[in-house]
Amino acid sequence: MIHTILLIEDNEQNRYLVTFLLEKQGHRVVAAFDGREGIQMAGAVRPSLILLDIQLPTMDGYAVARELRANSAFDAIPIIAVTSYAMAGDRDKALAAGCNGYIEKPINPETFVNDLELYLPQDREDDSR
């Protein structure tokens, strides 16, 4: 199944790598360069998953996650922090802000997509019959 993934990341090289890896697996990637733009795009695109850098200009990823979680329209959309913040407590801080998962940078290109796909909605048989 093809999913639309919102990538909120200000670093061009990181955007390129993540986009390349996800598109190679057939996903559609929409990128935002800062937190405010990411929040606006989340509303416009309604992605299956949001990948969120924590260290962003104008509004950090924690604030972005909290704002998204304050809006019930985004309740079902998993948010994964993808960040170089790897000190004790950083994972817990991201989860407390509303993220569903946490992946440290630098990412491992061999496992990254598989790690993310655990959070994507799975195809199901139509059981409404």
Buried (B, 14 or more C-beta within 10 A) or exposed (E): EEBEBBBBBBBEEBBEBBBEBBEEEEBBBBBBBBBBBBBEBBEEBEBBBBBBBBEBEEBBBBBBBBBBBEEEEBEEBBBBBBBEBEEEEBBEBBBEBBBBBBBBBEBEEEEBBEBBBEBBEEEEEEEEE
